[in-house]
Amino acid sequence: MDIEWLKPAAFFGSIVYALVGVVVFWLGFIVIDLLTPYKLWEEIVEKQNRALALVVASMALGISIIVAAAIHG
């Protein structure tokens, strides 16, 4: 059984890449929020706009897939 992933360099590298992925994801969300004519969070949470929530969820999934593919190589 190969335990390459248990080595400290691989473990901490995975943590760093995960943190970079989360930061890139949030930056992408903030950019999309700034490009839209209204505040996404306010519209979804306070006004209960389900259609916008679905669009934002799709966007979040898309950004996540792109970040994961970029990190994976």
PyMOL CGO cylinders between C-alpha atoms (Angstrom):
from pymol import cmd
from pymol.cgo import CYLINDER

trace = [
    CYLINDER, 0.00, 0.00, 0.00, 1.41, 3.37, -1.05, 0.3, 1, 1, 1, 1, 1, 1,
    CYLINDER, 1.41, 3.37, -1.05, 1.35, 5.98, 1.72, 0.3, 1, 1, 1, 1, 1, 1,
    CYLINDER, 1.35, 5.98, 1.72, 2.77, 8.85, -0.32, 0.3, 1, 1, 1, 1, 1, 1,
    CYLINDER, 2.77, 8.85, -0.32, -0.08, 11.12, 0.79, 0.3, 1, 1, 1, 1, 1, 1,
    CYLINDER, -0.08, 11.12, 0.79, 0.92, 10.73, 4.46, 0.3, 1, 1, 1, 1, 1, 1,
    CYLINDER, 0.92, 10.73, 4.46, 4.25, 12.48, 3.97, 0.3, 1, 1, 1, 1, 1, 1,
    CYLINDER, 4.25, 12.48, 3.97, 4.32, 15.95, 5.59, 0.3, 1, 1, 1, 1, 1, 1,
    CYLINDER, 4.32, 15.95, 5.59, 5.19, 17.73, 2.34, 0.3, 1, 1, 1, 1, 1, 1,
    CYLINDER, 5.19, 17.73, 2.34, 2.20, 16.22, 0.55, 0.3, 1, 1, 1, 1, 1, 1,
    CYLINDER, 2.20, 16.22, 0.55, -0.12, 16.85, 3.49, 0.3, 1, 1, 1, 1, 1, 1,
    CYLINDER, -0.12, 16.85, 3.49, 0.84, 20.51, 3.95, 0.3, 1, 1, 1, 1, 1, 1,
    CYLINDER, 0.84, 20.51, 3.95, 0.87, 21.05, 0.20, 0.3, 1, 1, 1, 1, 1, 1,
    CYLINDER, 0.87, 21.05, 0.20, -2.72, 19.83, 0.07, 0.3, 1, 1, 1, 1, 1, 1,
    CYLINDER, -2.72, 19.83, 0.07, -3.68, 22.21, 2.87, 0.3, 1, 1, 1, 1, 1, 1,
    CYLINDER, -3.68, 22.21, 2.87, -2.04, 25.14, 1.10, 0.3, 1, 1, 1, 1, 1, 1,
    CYLINDER, -2.04, 25.14, 1.10, -3.74, 24.30, -2.19, 0.3, 1, 1, 1, 1, 1, 1,
    CYLINDER, -3.74, 24.30, -2.19, -7.09, 23.98, -0.41, 0.3, 1, 1, 1, 1, 1, 1,
    CYLINDER, -7.09, 23.98, -0.41, -6.66, 27.41, 1.17, 0.3, 1, 1, 1, 1, 1, 1,
    CYLINDER, -6.66, 27.41, 1.17, -5.63, 28.93, -2.15, 0.3, 1, 1, 1, 1, 1, 1,
    CYLINDER, -5.63, 28.93, -2.15, -8.69, 27.34, -3.75, 0.3, 1, 1, 1, 1, 1, 1,
    CYLINDER, -8.69, 27.34, -3.75, -11.02, 28.80, -1.14, 0.3, 1, 1, 1, 1, 1, 1,
    CYLINDER, -11.02, 28.80, -1.14, -9.48, 32.26, -1.51, 0.3, 1, 1, 1, 1, 1, 1,
    CYLINDER, -9.48, 32.26, -1.51, -9.79, 32.14, -5.30, 0.3, 1, 1, 1, 1, 1, 1,
    CYLINDER, -9.79, 32.14, -5.30, -13.38, 30.95, -4.97, 0.3, 1, 1, 1, 1, 1, 1,
    CYLINDER, -13.38, 30.95, -4.97, -14.31, 33.84, -2.67, 0.3, 1, 1, 1, 1, 1, 1,
    CYLINDER, -14.31, 33.84, -2.67, -12.53, 36.36, -4.89, 0.3, 1, 1, 1, 1, 1, 1,
    CYLINDER, -12.53, 36.36, -4.89, -14.53, 35.05, -7.85, 0.3, 1, 1, 1, 1, 1, 1,
    CYLINDER, -14.53, 35.05, -7.85, -17.75, 35.39, -5.87, 0.3, 1, 1, 1, 1, 1, 1,
    CYLINDER, -17.75, 35.39, -5.87, -16.88, 38.95, -4.85, 0.3, 1, 1, 1, 1, 1, 1,
    CYLINDER, -16.88, 38.95, -4.85, -16.08, 39.91, -8.45, 0.3, 1, 1, 1, 1, 1, 1,
    CYLINDER, -16.08, 39.91, -8.45, -19.40, 38.49, -9.65, 0.3, 1, 1, 1, 1, 1, 1,
    CYLINDER, -19.40, 38.49, -9.65, -21.16, 40.31, -6.80, 0.3, 1, 1, 1, 1, 1, 1,
    CYLINDER, -21.16, 40.31, -6.80, -19.55, 43.59, -7.83, 0.3, 1, 1, 1, 1, 1, 1,
    CYLINDER, -19.55, 43.59, -7.83, -20.48, 43.07, -11.49, 0.3, 1, 1, 1, 1, 1, 1,
    CYLINDER, -20.48, 43.07, -11.49, -24.17, 42.56, -10.76, 0.3, 1, 1, 1, 1, 1, 1,
    CYLINDER, -24.17, 42.56, -10.76, -26.44, 45.59, -10.29, 0.3, 1, 1, 1, 1, 1, 1,
    CYLINDER, -26.44, 45.59, -10.29, -27.59, 44.47, -6.81, 0.3, 1, 1, 1, 1, 1, 1,
    CYLINDER, -27.59, 44.47, -6.81, -26.11, 42.82, -3.74, 0.3, 1, 1, 1, 1, 1, 1,
    CYLINDER, -26.11, 42.82, -3.74, -26.37, 39.06, -4.19, 0.3, 1, 1, 1, 1, 1, 1,
    CYLINDER, -26.37, 39.06, -4.19, -26.35, 38.13, -0.50, 0.3, 1, 1, 1, 1, 1, 1,
    CYLINDER, -26.35, 38.13, -0.50, -29.06, 40.67, 0.39, 0.3, 1, 1, 1, 1, 1, 1,
    CYLINDER, -29.06, 40.67, 0.39, -31.22, 39.60, -2.52, 0.3, 1, 1, 1, 1, 1, 1,
    CYLINDER, -31.22, 39.60, -2.52, -30.94, 35.89, -1.68, 0.3, 1, 1, 1, 1, 1, 1,
    CYLINDER, -30.94, 35.89, -1.68, -31.16, 36.01, 2.11, 0.3, 1, 1, 1, 1, 1, 1,
    CYLINDER, -31.16, 36.01, 2.11, -33.44, 38.95, 2.85, 0.3, 1, 1, 1, 1, 1, 1,
    CYLINDER, -33.44, 38.95, 2.85, -35.70, 38.91, -0.20, 0.3, 1, 1, 1, 1, 1, 1,
    CYLINDER, -35.70, 38.91, -0.20, -35.70, 35.09, -0.57, 0.3, 1, 1, 1, 1, 1, 1,
    CYLINDER, -35.70, 35.09, -0.57, -35.01, 35.21, -4.31, 0.3, 1, 1, 1, 1, 1, 1,
    CYLINDER, -35.01, 35.21, -4.31, -34.81, 31.49, -5.12, 0.3, 1, 1, 1, 1, 1, 1,
    CYLINDER, -34.81, 31.49, -5.12, -34.11, 31.94, -8.81, 0.3, 1, 1, 1, 1, 1, 1,
    CYLINDER, -34.11, 31.94, -8.81, -31.07, 34.07, -8.06, 0.3, 1, 1, 1, 1, 1, 1,
    CYLINDER, -31.07, 34.07, -8.06, -29.98, 31.58, -5.40, 0.3, 1, 1, 1, 1, 1, 1,
    CYLINDER, -29.98, 31.58, -5.40, -30.02, 28.83, -8.04, 0.3, 1, 1, 1, 1, 1, 1,
    CYLINDER, -30.02, 28.83, -8.04, -27.97, 30.96, -10.43, 0.3, 1, 1, 1, 1, 1, 1,
    CYLINDER, -27.97, 30.96, -10.43, -25.44, 31.79, -7.70, 0.3, 1, 1, 1, 1, 1, 1,
    CYLINDER, -25.44, 31.79, -7.70, -25.25, 28.13, -6.68, 0.3, 1, 1, 1, 1, 1, 1,
    CYLINDER, -25.25, 28.13, -6.68, -24.50, 27.18, -10.29, 0.3, 1, 1, 1, 1, 1, 1,
    CYLINDER, -24.50, 27.18, -10.29, -21.87, 29.91, -10.47, 0.3, 1, 1, 1, 1, 1, 1,
    CYLINDER, -21.87, 29.91, -10.47, -20.31, 28.70, -7.23, 0.3, 1, 1, 1, 1, 1, 1,
    CYLINDER, -20.31, 28.70, -7.23, -20.19, 25.14, -8.51, 0.3, 1, 1, 1, 1, 1, 1,
    CYLINDER, -20.19, 25.14, -8.51, -18.62, 26.30, -11.77, 0.3, 1, 1, 1, 1, 1, 1,
    CYLINDER, -18.62, 26.30, -11.77, -15.94, 28.34, -10.00, 0.3, 1, 1, 1, 1, 1, 1,
    CYLINDER, -15.94, 28.34, -10.00, -15.24, 25.41, -7.69, 0.3, 1, 1, 1, 1, 1, 1,
    CYLINDER, -15.24, 25.41, -7.69, -14.76, 23.03, -10.61, 0.3, 1, 1, 1, 1, 1, 1,
    CYLINDER, -14.76, 23.03, -10.61, -12.41, 25.49, -12.34, 0.3, 1, 1, 1, 1, 1, 1,
    CYLINDER, -12.41, 25.49, -12.34, -10.35, 26.02, -9.18, 0.3, 1, 1, 1, 1, 1, 1,
    CYLINDER, -10.35, 26.02, -9.18, -10.16, 22.27, -8.54, 0.3, 1, 1, 1, 1, 1, 1,
    CYLINDER, -10.16, 22.27, -8.54, -9.06, 21.59, -12.11, 0.3, 1, 1, 1, 1, 1, 1,
    CYLINDER, -9.06, 21.59, -12.11, -6.42, 24.33, -11.91, 0.3, 1, 1, 1, 1, 1, 1,
    CYLINDER, -6.42, 24.33, -11.91, -5.05, 22.95, -8.66, 0.3, 1, 1, 1, 1, 1, 1,
    CYLINDER, -5.05, 22.95, -8.66, -5.14, 19.33, -9.80, 0.3, 1, 1, 1, 1, 1, 1,
    CYLINDER, -5.14, 19.33, -9.80, -3.23, 20.16, -12.94, 0.3, 1, 1, 1, 1, 1, 1,
]
cmd.load_cgo(trace, "trace")
